[in-house]
């Protein structure tokens, strides 16, 4: 049964790593909330997909405490792997790294919403764009000089 789960995980990996199609066109926080929810549900499903057969094997073959612990670590690792390969996991990882390097503010969504409210950015579907091309070009030039 675990072989079937591993097979499904590899075959449908692109489904685990993408944002659901129904999120397109919805603004900011709602998209992130839906992508996070999808990543968590996928993580739980992958964990359950592997936990059930591995737990059944542990009970059926009367594994030791070490064997059961090793199986639990495998299940948790596969669940976290599916989370990190999801669209939200990738977004979270990149946003955190760029914020630690000082390239992005820590509260990115609040920053973008504030810039939109002040008229610096406009929102087109789920993306933000500079309202003024000259400001964008000036910021790109300044970033290239540093």
C-alpha positions in Angstrom: 0.0 0.0 0.0 2.9 2.4 0.7 4.2 1.7 -2.8 0.9 2.8 -4.2 1.1 6.0 -2.1 4.6 6.7 -3.2 3.6 6.1 -6.8 0.7 8.6 -6.4 2.9 11.1 -4.7 5.4 11.1 -7.6 2.7 11.0 -10.3 0.6 13.8 -8.9 3.5 15.9 -7.6 2.7 18.8 -9.9 -0.8 18.9 -8.2 0.9 19.2 -4.8 3.1 22.0 -5.9 0.6 24.3 -7.5 -1.9 26.9 -6.2 -5.5 25.7 -6.8 -7.0 27.3 -10.0 -9.9 28.8 -8.1 -7.6 31.3 -6.4 -6.8 33.3 -9.6 -8.4 36.7 -9.6 -8.9 37.0 -5.9 -7.0 39.7 -4.0 -4.0 39.3 -1.6 -4.8 37.7 1.7 -7.6 35.5 0.4 -5.2 33.9 -2.1 -2.5 33.3 0.6 -5.1 31.9 3.0 -6.4 29.5 0.4 -2.9 28.4 -0.7 -1.9 27.9 2.9 -5.0 25.8 3.5 -4.4 23.7 0.4 -0.8 23.1 1.5 -1.9 22.0 5.0 -4.6 19.7 3.7 -2.1 18.2 1.2 0.4 17.7 4.0 -2.2 15.9 6.2 -3.4 13.8 3.3 0.1 12.7 2.4 0.8 12.0 6.0 -2.4 9.9 6.3 -1.6 8.1 3.1 1.6 6.8 4.5 0.7 6.6 8.2 -2.1 4.1 7.7 -0.2 1.4 5.9 3.0 1.9 7.9 1.0 1.9 11.2 -0.7 -1.3 10.0 2.6 -2.9 9.3 3.9 -1.9 12.7 1.0 -3.5 14.5 0.8 -6.5 12.2 4.6 -7.4 12.5 4.8 -6.1 16.1 7.6 -3.6 15.5 9.7 -2.4 18.4 9.4 1.1 19.8 12.4 2.1 17.6 10.7 0.7 14.5 7.5 2.6 15.2 9.5 5.8 15.9 11.4 5.4 12.6 8.1 5.0 10.7 6.7 8.1 12.4 9.8 10.1 11.4 9.3 8.8 7.8 5.6 9.9 7.8 6.4 13.4 9.2 9.3 13.8 6.8 7.1 13.0 3.8 4.4 15.3 5.1 6.8 18.2 5.5 8.3 17.5 2.1 4.9 17.8 0.5 4.3 21.1 2.4 7.7 22.5 1.3 7.0 21.5 -2.4 3.6 23.3 -2.4 3.2 26.8 -3.9 2.7 28.3 -0.4 5.7 26.4 1.0 7.9 27.9 -1.8 6.4 31.3 -1.2 7.0 31.1 2.5 10.6 29.9 2.1 11.5 32.6 -0.4 9.8 35.4 1.4 11.5 34.5 4.7 14.9 34.3 3.1 14.5 37.6 1.3 13.3 39.3 4.5 16.3 38.0 6.4 18.6 39.4 3.7 16.8 42.8 4.0 15.5 42.6 0.4 11.8 42.5 1.5 9.9 43.8 4.5 8.9 41.1 7.1 5.2 42.0 6.8 5.1 41.8 3.0 1.3 41.6 2.6 0.8 44.6 4.9 3.5 46.6 3.0 1.9 45.8 -0.4 -1.6 46.7 0.8 -0.3 50.0 2.3 1.5 50.9 -1.0 -1.7 50.1 -2.9 -3.8 52.3 -0.5 -1.3 55.1 -1.0 -1.5 54.8 -4.8 2.0 53.7 -5.5 0.9 50.2 -6.6 -2.2 49.0 -8.4 -3.6 45.6 -8.1 -4.4 43.6 -11.2 -6.0 40.3 -10.1 -3.6 38.7 -7.6 -0.6 40.8 -8.6 0.6 44.2 -7.7 2.1 46.6 -10.4 3.8 50.0 -10.1 1.3 52.7 -11.1 4.1 54.9 -12.5 6.6 53.4 -15.0 9.1 56.2 -14.3 9.2 55.4 -10.5 9.6 51.7 -11.3 12.5 52.4 -13.7 14.1 54.7 -11.1 14.0 52.1 -8.4 15.4 49.4 -10.8 18.3 51.8 -11.7 19.0 52.5 -8.0 18.9 48.8 -7.1 21.3 48.1 -10.0 23.8 50.7 -8.8 24.2 49.2 -5.3 
